[in-house]
Each structure stands twice: as structure tokens, then as C-alpha cells.
Amino acid sequence: MGEAPLADRGRIFGNATAEPLETQTIVLVTGANAGLGFATCCRLIDDFLSLHRSSPERRLTIVFTTRRSRQASAATEAQIRRHADRHGAAASSRIRLIAETVDLQNLHAVRALARRLDRDLPKLDAIILNAGIGGWDGLNWPLTIWKVLTDVVHATTWPCYKIGTVGQVTAKQTNLASRSKGAEKEEKREEPPLGAVFCANVFGHYLLTHLVNPLLRRGRTESSEPGRIIWLSSLEATPAFYDPDDIQGLRNERSYESSKQLTDLLALTSDLPCAAPYVERFLPECSSADNGGQGGDDSPRPAIYVTHPGICGTSIVPLILPLVYCMMAAFYLARWLGSPWHTIYAYMGAAAPAWVALSPQSTLDAAEAPYRARGGGRVKWGSSASRWLGTNRVISTEVEGWGHGGVVGPPFLQNDAQLRRKRGLKLSTEEDRKQFEALGCRAWREMEELREQWEQLLDEDERE
């Protein structure tokens, strides 16, 4: 990445005189053209203005990415701006929007985005890794109808009727193979396959996060709050659909669920000692120049969190309009029957990532403290809604093998104990947690090996 002076980045950012970094909050949201990503941008605006109502000097910048054309991205920006304008002209003027385009299945495009961000932004406070694809061919309709009619809560929370595809891969990332064929000294140089769902949901984000690590550290000192990396997972993440020998899910009919389980493993084990060597390579210390001349080695390492939106209607499974109404009706019924997870609308599903992105570090630490006091660790935070009024809140989510916040055995907090549990889910034991940790640390090692392998290939391709 380039190393333009911090003041220059401030001018490129849109101010003749750079604003003090401490008055700016800058959040990157991927996959914001519609659905949860778009709703997250709107939720960030509302929650930020509510949180800093008495601090008019505070500014929020949302950098959002889409796969669309520039014209379509401009239309999305206009929609988000209209949402901000509902707060009045003075409040809306405190919100800055920056549209970017990137295809997370194109690693060169991911690199190009990271370079643009490094050139144009003075820092990043949080990155919300939302974009992704399902990789499904459709639904098994007879099974769908039967399950929803006979077991609506379970069927709409943990669906078993989506038809997945096996072996989907991205387009070729490099031209190395074709170049080597024409060389005088033939050298076989084939790039490895890269799973499409794995790349869109996990690896593209993983590479992007590594590349913007300097931005997440920039302008911070040892006493500063760390930047935040916020993964978007799912209630559908489960060990049953994850094969550690097939981390990309290339041989897996449930590659989406596999990618979300991998997300949980990476995020929840990110601060464990066994993962430390790989996390240090993923988020290395930065030079003083990378940190705006403020002592790069003292900048805190970004903190990694995982959230999920509950169950809300998005376009990840495309449906015709009458079926969308049927889906929403089933979601309401499931919530009325006691599901805490049916947020139904994407805006409500955005509660958890927005809360993690904007809350003071003391708030997040206090929320995790009861779990850490019992030997636990990171919590998977989920968006939820109350049964009748739909009151939105953020709550801990039980993870198979990890429990609530890494605490094995039955839930010890009253709010956690009252949650409806997945049918057949066994309480996690010490052995389960050890296995979860081992899988997480193995995933970190293999992800770092994969990142380094692909960065070398991309470097070679760019040199040609």
C-alpha cells in the first residue's frame, strides 16, 4: 500500500483542513446494494445520531461497497442519503457516504479496493463483512411446504430444504498458466481452485481485512480503542456441515453453512493463544508511517467480532412476490410461537453489527465480562426481536461446541437460559470446547497459508 501523509489523506477525504481523527467514525460495509448491507448503512446512521445527539462535532463516514455499476451505486447512495435526510439537514450534514465497487470473488479487485481505501481514507474504525452469496440452486418445494406447515419455528430458523450446488469455483484469478505455456522453458504454473461461496463469504473478506489492517490501526495509540473487524455469520452455522479437510467447501452440498461455520471458528478463537501466531501474521504490527507517524508498534491490534442478523427477509434466496409474502407470514408466526430470532426485516437484523461497530469499547467489554469471568471468551452476538411488540435487542447466541461466550455447560445468565434452543442441540462439554478450539486454530493456520499462497500468485501476475 502507499504511504501518503495523513494530512494528504484528510484532504483527499473531502476536507481542505483535515478534521481531527477523534471526531470521525469511519465504517466500511461490504455488500450494501440491498438487503442486510443496505439496512446496516441505514441502521448505522440512526444509531450514530442517537448515540452522539449531544456531540454535533462528531461525524460518521460510511464507505459501502456493491458489485453494481457506478450508476447503480450512485442510486444506492442517493437512497441512503434520503434516509439520513429524515433526521434533518443539520444531522444529515454529519453523515458522509462513499460508494465503492468490488467483486469479492475477484482477488485483484479486492487488492485494488484496499489500495483506493488506503489512498483516500485517514483511518478505519470498523469493517462490517456482510457481502456474500448462498450458492443454492433453489428449494425442495415439497419438503419446504411440509416442514413449514408442520414445524414452522424450526423450519424457518434452521432450514433443511435448500438445494445446494457442489464444486462451484470462481473464474480464474490470474493468467500465469497461459503465460508459462509460451515460455521457452516450460514451467507448469497452475493456480489452485478457489471455491465461489468460500471466496465471496470468507476469503475475499479475509484478504481485504488483511490489506486494510494499517487503516484499522492508523491514528491509534496503545491507549486507544482498537479498530473492529465484524464478521456476519448465520444461525445456520453448524459443525455438521463443516469438513476441516475441505475448508473451501468444494465437496460440500452445504457450502454456505460451511462458510458460516468457518466464520464462527475464526472469529470466536481469534484471541486464543493457539491462534496467536496466525492472527499476528494476519494483522501484523505496522510501521510508524502506516500509523500516521504516531508510533505504529503501539497501535492496538484490531478486535475481531462475529454477529448475525437473526432471521430476516433478504434476496439471498430469490422468490417471486407472492412467495415473499408467504415467507414473511411464516416468520411472523414463528416469532409469535416463541422464536427470539425472527427479526423479519433487514433493518432489525442490522442491530447486532451496528451495535458492535458503534458501541464504546467499555460497553462491549462489559457485555463479554460475565463470560470471560467463567473462563469464556468471544460471544456470537445476534439480532433478536420480542414476541409481540418486536422490540429489537442484541443477545448472545449459543454456538455448538462453544456454548454461550465459550462457557461450557448450561447457560448461566438468565437471558441466555430463557432462549429457545435448537432441537437436538447438546450442551457443550469441556471436550467439545477443546475440539472447537482445535478446529479454529487449524482454520487460522490454513487460512494464513492460503492467503500467503494467493498473495504470491497475485504478485507474480501483477509483475507480468
C-alpha positions in Angstrom: 0.0 0.0 0.0 1.0 3.6 -0.5 2.1 5.8 2.4 0.6 9.2 1.6 0.9 11.6 4.6 -2.0 11.6 6.9 -2.9 15.2 6.2 -3.0 14.4 2.4 -5.4 11.6 3.1 -7.6 14.1 5.0 -7.7 16.4 2.0 -8.5 13.6 -0.4 -11.1 12.6 2.0 -13.0 15.8 1.3 -11.8 18.5 3.7 -9.4 21.3 2.9 -8.4 21.1 6.5 -8.4 17.6 7.9 -10.9 17.1 10.7 -9.5 15.7 14.0 -9.4 11.9 13.8 -11.1 11.6 17.2 -14.3 13.4 15.9 -14.6 11.0 12.9 -16.1 7.5 12.9 -15.4 5.7 9.6 -17.1 2.3 8.9 -16.7 0.1 5.8 -19.7 -2.0 4.9 -19.5 -4.7 2.2 -22.4 -5.8 0.1 -24.6 -2.8 0.6 -26.6 -2.7 -2.6 -29.7 -4.2 -1.0 -30.9 -6.3 1.9 -28.9 -6.5 5.1 -25.9 -4.5 3.8 -28.1 -1.6 2.8 -30.1 -1.8 6.0 -26.9 -1.8 8.0 -25.9 1.5 6.5 -29.3 3.0 7.5 -29.0 1.5 11.0 -25.5 2.9 11.4 -26.8 6.4 10.6 -29.7 6.2 13.1 -27.7 4.6 15.9 -24.8 7.0 15.4 -27.0 10.1 15.5 -28.8 8.8 18.6 -25.6 7.9 20.4 -24.0 11.3 19.6 -27.0 13.5 19.7 -25.3 15.9 22.1 -22.0 15.9 20.2 -22.6 17.8 16.9 -18.9 17.9 16.1 -18.9 14.1 15.6 -19.1 12.8 12.0 -19.9 9.4 10.6 -18.5 8.2 7.3 -19.9 5.1 5.7 -17.9 3.5 2.9 -20.1 1.0 1.3 -19.3 -1.5 -1.4 -21.5 -3.1 -4.1 -21.0 -5.2 -7.2 -23.1 -2.9 -9.2 -22.1 -0.3 -11.9 -21.2 3.2 -10.8 -24.6 4.4 -11.8 -26.4 1.8 -9.7 -24.0 2.6 -6.8 -24.9 6.2 -7.1 -28.6 5.3 -6.9 -27.9 3.3 -3.7 -26.0 6.2 -2.3 -29.0 8.5 -3.0 -31.3 6.1 -1.2 -29.1 6.1 1.9 -28.8 9.8 1.8 -32.6 10.2 1.7 -32.6 8.0 4.9 -30.1 10.3 6.5 -32.1 13.4 5.5 -35.1 12.2 7.5 -33.1 13.3 10.6 -33.0 16.9 9.3 -30.4 18.9 7.4 -28.1 19.5 10.3 -27.9 15.9 11.3 -27.6 14.7 7.7 -24.7 17.0 7.1 -22.8 15.0 9.8 -23.1 11.8 7.6 -20.6 11.3 4.7 -21.2 8.5 2.2 -18.6 7.0 -0.1 -19.6 4.4 -2.7 -17.1 1.7 -3.9 -17.5 -1.2 -6.2 -15.8 -4.6 -5.7 -16.4 -8.2 -6.6 -15.2 -10.3 -3.6 -14.7 -13.3 -5.9 -12.1 -11.3 -7.8 -8.9 -11.1 -5.7 -7.3 -8.5 -7.9 -10.4 -6.3 -7.4 -10.1 -6.8 -3.7 -6.5 -5.6 -3.8 -7.5 -2.6 -5.9 -10.2 -1.6 -3.4 -7.7 -1.8 -0.5 -5.3 0.5 -2.3 -8.0 3.0 -3.0 -9.1 3.0 0.6 -5.5 3.4 1.8 -5.1 6.4 -0.6 -8.4 8.1 0.3 -9.2 7.4 4.0 -7.4 8.7 7.0 -8.4 5.6 9.1 -11.0 2.9 9.5 -12.8 2.4 12.8 -14.7 -0.7 11.8 -15.3 -3.0 8.9 -18.5 -4.9 8.6 -18.0 -8.0 6.5 -21.5 -8.6 5.2 -21.4 -9.4 1.5 -21.9 -13.0 0.4 -23.7 -15.5 -1.7 -25.8 -18.6 -0.9 -24.7 -20.9 -3.7 -28.1 -22.6 -3.9 -30.0 -23.8 -7.0 -33.4 -23.4 -5.3 -35.6 -25.0 -2.8 -37.0 -28.5 -2.5 -40.6 -27.3 -2.5 -42.5 -30.4 -1.3 -40.1 -30.6 1.7 -40.3 -26.8 2.2 -44.1 -26.8 2.4 -44.2 -29.9 4.6 -41.6 -28.6 7.1 -43.1 -25.1 7.3 -46.6 -26.4 7.8 -45.7 -28.9 10.5 -42.7 -27.3 12.3 -42.7 -23.6 11.4 -40.3 -22.4 14.1 -37.5 -24.9 13.5 -38.1 -25.0 9.7 -37.7 -21.2 9.2 -34.8 -20.9 11.7 -32.7 -23.9 10.6 -33.9 -24.8 7.1 -33.0 -28.2 5.6 -34.7 -27.8 2.3 -32.4 -25.6 0.3 -30.7 -27.3 -2.7 -27.0 -26.5 -2.8 -24.5 -27.0 -5.6 -21.2 -28.8 -5.3 -17.8 -27.6 -6.6 -18.7 -24.1 -7.6 -15.4 -22.2 -8.2 -14.5 -18.6 -9.1 -13.3 -17.5 -12.5 -9.5 -17.7 -13.0 -7.8 -15.1 -10.9 -4.5 -14.9 -12.9 -3.1 -15.5 -16.3 0.0 -17.3 -15.0 -0.8 -20.7 -16.6 -1.3 -19.3 -20.1 1.9 -17.3 -19.9 4.0 -20.2 -18.7 2.9 -22.3 -21.8 4.6 -19.8 -24.1 7.8 -19.6 -22.2 11.0 -21.1 -23.7 11.5 -23.1 -20.6 8.1 -24.6 -19.9 7.2 -24.3 -16.3 3.8 -25.7 -15.1 2.2 -23.0 -13.1 -1.5 -23.7 -12.4 -3.4 -21.7 -9.8 -5.4 -23.8 -7.4 -9.2 -23.8 -7.5 -11.0 -21.3 -5.3 -14.4 -22.1 -4.1 -17.0 -19.5 -5.1 -19.1 -19.4 -1.9 -15.9 -19.7 0.2 -14.3 -16.7 -1.6 -17.4 -14.5 -1.6 -18.3 -15.2 2.0 -14.9 -15.7 3.7 -11.7 -15.5 1.7 -12.3 -12.2 -0.2 -13.2 -10.6 3.1 -10.2 -12.2 4.8 -7.8 -10.8 2.2 -9.4 -7.4 2.3 -9.2 -7.2 6.1 -5.5 -8.1 6.0 -4.8 -5.4 3.5 -6.7 -2.7 5.4 -5.1 -3.6 8.7 -3.0 -0.4 8.6 -6.1 1.7 8.2 -7.7 -0.1 11.2 -4.6 0.8 13.3 -3.9 4.2 11.9 -4.0 7.2 14.2 -4.3 5.0 17.3 -2.0 4.7 20.3 -1.7 2.0 22.9 -4.5 3.6 25.0 -6.9 4.0 22.0 -9.9 1.8 21.4 -8.9 -0.8 18.8 -10.4 -1.0 15.3 -13.1 -3.6 14.9 -13.5 -6.4 12.4 -17.1 -7.6 12.4 -18.0 -10.8 10.6 -21.6 -11.5 9.6 -22.4 -15.1 10.3 -25.7 -17.0 10.5 -27.8 -19.2 12.7 -27.3 -21.9 10.1 -23.6 -22.3 11.0 -23.1 -25.8 12.4 -20.2 -28.3 12.7 -22.3 -30.9 10.9 -21.8 -29.0 7.6 -18.1 -28.2 8.1 -15.3 -30.5 7.0 -11.9 -29.4 8.2 -10.3 -31.3 5.3 -12.4 -29.3 2.9 -12.1 -25.8 4.2 -13.4 -24.3 1.0 -16.5 -26.5 0.9 -15.7 -27.7 -2.6 -17.1 -31.2 -1.9 -20.0 -29.9 0.2 -23.6 -29.5 -0.7 -23.9 -27.1 2.1 -21.1 -24.7 1.2 -23.0 -21.7 2.6 -23.4 -23.3 6.0 -19.8 -24.5 5.9 -18.6 -20.9 5.2 -20.6 -19.6 8.1 -19.2 -22.2 10.5 -15.7 -21.3 9.3 -16.6 -17.6 10.1 -17.6 -18.6 13.7 -14.4 -20.7 14.1 -12.1 -17.8 13.0 -13.8 -15.1 15.0 -14.5 -16.9 18.2 -11.0 -18.4 18.5 -9.2 -15.2 17.3 -7.9 -14.2 20.8 -6.8 -17.7 21.9 -3.1 -18.4 22.4 -3.1 -21.2 19.9 -4.3 -18.8 17.2 -2.0 -16.0 18.1 0.9 -16.8 15.7 -1.5 -16.8 12.7 -3.5 -13.8 13.9 -0.2 -11.9 14.2 0.6 -12.7 10.6 -3.0 -11.8 9.5 -2.9 -8.5 11.4 0.8 -7.6 11.7 2.2 -4.6 13.5 2.5 -1.5 11.3 5.3 0.9 10.8 5.1 4.5 12.2 4.4 5.7 8.6 1.5 3.4 8.3 0.1 4.7 11.5 0.2 8.3 10.6 3.6 8.9 12.3 2.1 8.1 15.7 4.2 5.1 16.7 2.8 2.2 14.7 4.1 -0.5 17.0 2.0 0.9 19.9 -1.3 0.8 18.0 -3.7 -1.9 19.3 -4.4 -4.9 17.1 -8.0 -4.7 15.7 -10.5 -6.7 17.7 -12.4 -9.5 15.8 -16.2 -10.0 16.5 -18.9 -12.1 15.0 -22.6 -11.2 14.7 -25.7 -12.5 12.9 -28.9 -10.9 11.8 -31.3 -13.5 13.1 -33.9 -14.5 10.5 -34.9 -11.7 8.2 -36.2 -11.5 4.6 -33.5 -10.7 2.1 -32.9 -11.5 -1.6 -30.2 -14.1 -0.9 -32.9 -16.7 -1.8 -34.8 -15.0 -4.7 -38.5 -15.5 -4.5 -41.5 -14.2 -6.5 -43.6 -11.6 -4.7 -46.4 -13.9 -3.6 -43.9 -16.3 -2.0 -42.2 -13.3 -0.3 -45.5 -12.6 1.4 -45.8 -16.2 2.4 -42.3 -16.2 3.8 -42.9 -13.1 5.9 -46.2 -14.5 7.2 -44.3 -17.7 8.3 -41.6 -15.5 10.0 -44.3 -13.6 12.0 -45.9 -16.9 13.0 -42.6 -18.3 14.2 -41.9 -15.2 16.3 -45.4 -15.4 17.8 -44.7 -19.0 18.7 -41.7 -18.1 20.7 -38.7 -17.7 18.4 -36.4 -14.8 19.6 -34.5 -14.8 16.3 -37.2 -13.8 13.7 -36.2 -10.1 13.2 -38.2 -10.4 9.9 -36.9 -7.1 8.5 -33.3 -6.4 7.4 -33.2 -3.2 9.4 -33.9 -5.1 12.6 -31.4 -7.7 11.6 -28.8 -5.0 11.3 -29.0 -4.3 15.1 -26.1 -6.5 16.1 -23.4 -5.4 13.6 -24.3 -1.7 14.1 -24.2 -2.1 17.9 -20.7 -3.8 17.8 -19.4 -1.2 15.3 -20.6 1.9 17.2 -20.6 1.0 20.9 -17.8 2.3 23.2 -15.2 -0.4 23.9 -16.2 -0.3 27.5 -19.7 -1.4 26.6 -18.5 -4.4 24.5 -16.1 -5.4 27.2 -18.8 -5.2 29.9 -21.1 -7.4 27.8 -18.4 -10.0 27.4 -17.2 -9.8 31.0 -19.6 -12.3 32.6 -18.5 -15.0 30.1 -14.8 -14.2 30.5 -15.1 -14.4 34.2 -16.1 -18.0 33.8 -13.3 -18.9 31.5 -15.1 -18.0 28.3 -14.2 -15.6 25.5 -15.7 -14.1 22.5 -19.5 -14.0 22.1 -21.5 -14.5 19.0 -23.9 -11.5 19.1 -27.2 -11.9 17.4 -30.1 -9.6 16.5 -33.4 -10.6 18.1 -37.0 -9.4 18.4 -39.5 -9.7 21.2 -42.6 -11.9 20.6 -45.4 -9.4 20.4 -44.0 -5.9 20.1 -41.0 -6.9 18.0 -38.7 -4.9 20.3 -35.2 -5.1 18.9 -32.2 -6.1 21.0 -28.8 -7.8 20.8 -28.3 -11.1 22.6 -25.8 -13.9 23.0 -26.2 -16.8 20.7 -25.4 -20.4 21.6 -22.8 -22.0 19.3 -22.4 -25.7 19.1 -19.1 -26.8 20.7 -18.6 -23.3 22.1 -21.7 -22.6 24.1 -22.6 -19.1 25.1 -19.5 -17.0 25.0 -17.2 -20.0 25.3 -18.7 -21.1 28.6 -19.5 -24.9 28.5 -22.5 -26.4 30.2 -26.0 -24.9 30.7 -26.4 -21.2 30.2 -25.7 -19.4 33.5 -27.2 -16.0 32.6 -31.0 -15.8 32.9 -31.5 -14.1 29.5 -29.5 -16.9 27.8 -31.3 -19.7 29.7 -34.7 -18.3 28.5 -33.8 -18.6 24.9 -35.4 -21.3 22.8 -32.7 -23.7 21.8 -32.2 -25.6 18.6 -33.8 -29.0 18.8 -31.3 -31.8 19.4 -28.5 -29.3 20.3 -26.4 -30.9 23.1 -24.9 -28.8 25.9 -21.2 -28.2 25.2 -18.7 -30.0 27.3 -15.0 -29.3 28.0 -14.1 -31.8 25.3 -16.4 -30.1 22.8 -14.8 -26.8 23.6 -11.3 -28.2 23.1 -12.3 -29.7 19.8 -13.8 -26.3 18.8 -10.6 -24.5 19.7 -8.5 -27.1 17.8 -10.7 -26.6 14.7 -10.4 -22.9 15.0 -6.7 -22.8 15.3 -6.3 -25.2 12.4 -8.6 -22.9 10.3 -6.4 -19.9 11.2 -3.3 -21.8 10.1 -4.8 -22.9 6.8 -6.3 -19.5 6.0 -3.0 -17.9 6.5 -1.3 -20.5 4.3 -3.9 -19.9 1.7 -3.6 -16.1 1.9 0.1 -16.2 1.5 -0.1 -18.6 -1.4 -2.6 -16.4 -3.2 -0.7 -13.2 -2.5 2.4 -14.7 -4.1 0.4 -15.7 -7.1 -1.2 -12.2 -7.4 2.2 -10.6 -7.0 3.6 -12.7 -9.8 0.6 -11.9 -12.0 0.9 -8.2 -11.5 4.6 -8.3 -12.3 4.0 -9.9 -15.7 
